Amino acid sequence: MPEPKNVYIKCDVLEDLPKLNRDNWLFEIKLLSKELSQNASILQVGSMDGTRIIKLLEARPDLKLTGIEIEAPLVELAKKKVTKAGLKASFVHGDITNPPNLPKFDYVICLNNTLGYIPEQKKAINKMKSLGKNTIISVYGEKFNDELAQSYFKSINLEIDHIDQNAIIMNGFTKVKRFTKEEVDSWNCKITETPIGYFCILNTSKN
């Protein structure tokens, strides 16, 4: 069975990904750089080895970033990588469905279909909304078709057993979900289409 830490770390190795996944990754960073307000405090759900936080800080050094990651080895790796890059960010070990005690953030961001790997997705969304004045969730949609899914998961060392509609079941690993337009519409959010999915902004400031 693949170790989650060894799978997740490959999701941000752009040179190994199919072109559409790489384009999607970069598109999300550009959108975030434009969308996030000046000096905002941000919690990234699924911060992995800190690669996205480093890219965001390089584009927007004013941001105050914290990452939450379920895999403890990746938390330690992220701390080392950010320090080596000469940047500042905080990282905590935890599960967004049952997070440690955290302050309220200006934004909670969950990128690159991270939500699709979380079994309790509704609970995760509710927790994110409770922690952020705004919540940004990007997911893979219908353009992440079966052929692209096969290519992408192979690039991160996963093998698909079978695909049941929008549930992608792996050999020896958690299943991964892709999302329909109807599903993201139900979140009552502002939606921007990405190369393979949806970039969704949920205003939760009244929560």
N, C-alpha and C positions, 0 to 999 in steps of 0.2 A: 504494500500500500504506500503510495507517495506521501512523504511528509509534507503537511501543509506549508511549513515555512519554506521548503524548497520549491513549492509550486508558486506561492504568492510572490516570492521575490522575482520570479521571471516575468510577471505581468508588466513590469516597468522597464524591461530590457528591450528598448525600442527596436534595435537593429535585428532582433530575432523574431519580431512579430510580423504577421501579414500586413501589407501596406494599408489596408483599410483600418485595421486596428491601430496602427501607428498614427495614421491621419486623425483618427478619432481622439486619441490620447492628446495630441498636440492641439487639436481644435478646442478641447475642454480647457486646457491651460489658458489659451487665448481668451476664451469666454470669461473665465474666472478673473483674469487680470483686468478685464474691463468692468466686470460686474461688482466686484468687492469694493466696499467703500474705504476711504482713506483711514489708515490706522486701525482697521477692524481687527477684532479678536475672532479667531477661527478655530474650530475643532474639526480635524479630518478623521473620519471614521474609516478604519482600515489603512493606517498610514504605512504599513509594511516596513521597508528599509529606509524610508524617509525621502525617496527620490522625488516624489511629487512636491513635497514640502520644500525641498531644495530648489526645484524649478520655479515654484511660486515665489519664493523669497528672492530669487535672482531677478524675477520680473517685477516684484512688488516688495522691496525691502522694508516698507512701512508696516507690513502686516505682522500681527502677533499670532503665531501659529502653535497649536497643540495637536499632537497626533494620539489617537487611541488605537491600540492594536492588540488582537487576541493572542497572537503568538509572541511569547516572551523573548525568544532569541532575536526576533526582528526589532523589538523595542530597543534592545541594547545595540544592535547594529545601526539603527537609525540615529541614535545619540552620537555614535562614533562618526558616522558619515557627515552629519550636520556640523559637528565640531571641526572635522577635517576640512570642510568647505568654508570655514570661517564665518559661519552663520549661527543664529540663535533660534532655537525652537524647543518646546517641551514635548515629552512623550510619556504616555502612561500605558500600563498593561491593563487591559480590561475588555469586557464584552459589552457592546452597545445595548444589548437587550437587558443587561443587568449591570450598568456601569458603576464605577466607584463614584465617590462624592466629587462632583465637578461644578464649577461655577457656570453661570449663564454666558453664552457667547453671542457675538453679533451674528455669526453664521456657523452652522454645522454643515459640512460638505461630505458627501459620500459619492465617490467617483468611480468611473470605469466599470460599472456593473457590479461593484462590491456588494450592493444590496442583493443581487441575484445569488450570492453564495451563502446568505444568512437564512437559516431555516425559518425563523420567526420574523418574517418580513414586516408584518403589520406592527408588531411590538417594537421592532427596530425603528420604524418610521415615527411612531408615537414618542419614543425616547428621544430621538433626534429633534423632533419638534419641541419637546419640553426643555431642551438644552440650548436652543438657538432662537434668536429673534427672527432669523430667516434660515430655512433649510434648503440646501441645494443637493439634489440627487440626480446623478446621470446613470442611465441604464442602457443596455442593448435592446434593440427593438426588432421589428420585422426584417430590416435590412441585414441583420446578423443571421443570415440564412444557414441552412444545414451545412452547405458546402464550406462557408466561411468558418462556421463553428468547428468543423473537423480540422481545418487548417490551423485555426487559432489555438485550440486546446492541444494539438500536437506540438505547437511551438513552445508551450509551457509544460511539456512533459506529462500531459494527461491523455488518456485514451477513452473515447466515448464508447459506452456499451450500446446505448440506443437513445433515440430522441422521441419523447412522447409529447406531441404538440409543442409547448414552449418550455418543457422541462427536459434538460439535457442531463442524462444519467451517465455518470462516469464509472469506469472500472476501478474499484477500490478507493473511491473518493466521493465527497458529497455531490449531490446533484446541483446543477446551476440553472437558474431561471433566466429567460429573456422575457421582455415585457411588450404587451400590445399597446397601441395608441389609446385604446379604450381604457386600459388599466391606468395609465399615467394621467389621462383626463380625469379619472375619478379622484385624484389627489387634489383637485382644485388649485392648479398651479399654472404658472407661466411656463410655456414649453417652447424650447428652441430645438429644432431637429439637428442632429449631428450626423456625421458620415454613416454611422451604423445604429443610431438610437435617438435618445431623448435627453435633453438637459433641462431639468425641471426645478423651478424656483418656487418654494412654498413659503408664503409669508406667514410667520407664526408669532408675530410680535404681540398679538392679543392673548396668547396662551399664558 
